[in-house]
Amino acid sequence: MTYWLAVGMTIVLTVLFVPIMQRIAIRYGIVDRPNWRKIHNRPIPLMGGAALYIACVVTILTFQGITPLSLCIIVGGALLVTIGLMDDASKAKGKDFPVWPRVIIYMGVSSIPLFFGIHMDGVMNPANGLFVSFPAWVDWIGTIIWIFALINMINFIDGVDGLASGVCTLSSITLFITALIKGQGDIGVIAIIIGGSCIGFLLYNFHPARIFMGDAGATFLGYTLAVIAIDGAFKKATFITILVPLLALGLPILDTIIVMLRRLATGKGLHQADKLHTHHALMRWGLTQVQTVSFMYLIAALFSLLSILLLVMKG
């Protein structure tokens, strides 16, 4: 019952908060304007990420209260939403927000879980069932790299109406099921809360989108999913089940790898925006936005099903 109440509350709050942020974005001109990279042909409000964050925080505090995990998500999310809104506001004015301030903030935020005791501990040895602890420096570096990567990966796929929010919905549900199988009820509640916020946001974000989550929303979702995976799916993982969170977030990971390889092959900077993403390629092949998103939902769902099947078979 708790899970149903949590997801229901998040959906309702997101549905209520999005129109408020929509009006604020329009009033202050924080909109995504069309350019050579954009698919849309009219300005779209950009403050959907703030609505996602507020809805998630209110629901997390309601059902989880103050815990290391909830504080980690609230503090890190607040920093990402703040720098994301600054980035979105800058883009709305036709200016490029500097890369390095964002990188520094992303790196700093990626280290926040360490202060709350959330990190990669080690793996179970399948040969003897004993837990093999990682050295502290491996824990820290692995945690920071994983979170930093997911922050950017979710941001990268946010290029077509409903894509990032839909993929994050599937990833959240997968991590929720994983948490239930592993008996991690607190992780499950937060995972389903994130999924609920994405479902509520999809009502406004699916094609034709009336609002975008912007960098603020995409980075917050990437960060939160990464932290949930570390505190949940990666805990006491074996060499086999460590694949579960990688598959649950398989689509953004795969898309990022493909884009980075294409950028290297063409001699472009790894941080430079382009139209080399999978969704861009699918649309060049003639698919519509809805067809493109539906196809990528299918791929994400297959990754999710594979991860759950792997966990069940291992159990």
C-alpha positions, 0 to 999 in steps of 0.5 A, a space after each residue: 500500500 505504501 508504494 501505491 500511495 507514494 507513486 500516487 502522491 508523486 504523480 499528483 504533485 508533479 501534475 500540479 507543479 508543472 503548470 506552475 513552473 510552466 507559467 513562471 518559465 514563460 513569464 521570465 523567458 526561460 524557454 528552449 528556442 528553436 535552432 539547428 539542433 532542435 526538433 521543435 519549431 516553437 519556444 518551449 518552457 524549460 522549468 519542468 525539472 524544478 517541478 520534478 525535484 519539488 514533487 520528489 522531495 515532498 514525497 520522499 520526506 513524507 514517506 521516508 523522512 530524514 535519512 542519509 539517502 533522502 538527504 543525499 538526494 535532496 542536497 545533491 538534487 538542489 545543487 544540480 537543479 540550481 546549476 541546471 536552471 542557470 544553464 537553462 536560463 542562459 540558453 534561453 538568452 542565446 548564450 552558452 553556459 560555461 562548461 567548466 562550472 558545470 563539470 566542477 559542480 557535477 564532480 562535487 555533487 558526485 562525491 556527496 553520497 560518500 559523506 552519507 556513507 553511500 558508495 560501492 562496497 565490493 562484490 560477493 565472490 560466487 566461488 565461496 560466497 564471501 564478500 570481497 571489499 574494495 579498497 577505499 580509494 576504489 570505492 570513492 573513485 568508482 562511486 564518483 565516476 558512476 554518478 558523474 557518468 549517469 548525470 551526463 548520460 540522462 542529459 544526453 538522451 533528453 533530445 526528443 519529446 518524452 524520451 528522457 522521462 519515459 526511459 527514466 520511468 522504465 529505469 526507476 520501475 526496474 530499480 524498484 522491482 530489484 529493490 523488492 527482490 532484494 528486500 530493500 523497501 526503503 530503496 524501493 519507495 524512493 525508486 517508485 517515487 522517481 518513477 511516479 514523478 516521471 509518469 506525471 511529467 510525461 503527461 506534459 512532455 510526450 509529443 507534442 511537448 508543452 514543457 521540457 525538463 531542461 538540464 535541471 531535470 535531466 541531471 537530477 534524474 540521472 543523479 538520483 537513479 545513480 545514487 539509488 543503484 549504488 545504495 540498492 542494486 550494487 549493495 552486496 552484488 555478485 559478479 553477475 548481478 552487478 550487471 543489473 543496474 548497468 542493464 536497467 540504465 542500459 539505453 542511456 549508457 549505450 547511447 553515450 558510448 555510441 555518441 562518444 565513439 562517433 565524436 572521436 571518429 569525426 574529431 569533435 570535442 566530446 562535450 560539444 553538442 551535435 546531432 549524433 545521438 541515436 534518436 537523431 539517427 532514427 529521425 534521419 532514417 524517416 521515423 517520426 518523434 513518436 515512432 522514435 521514442 516508442 522504439 527507444 522505449 522498447 529497447 529500454 524495456 528489453 534492457 529492463 526485462 533482461 536485468 530483472 530476469 538475470 536477478 531472478 535467475 540468480 536468486 
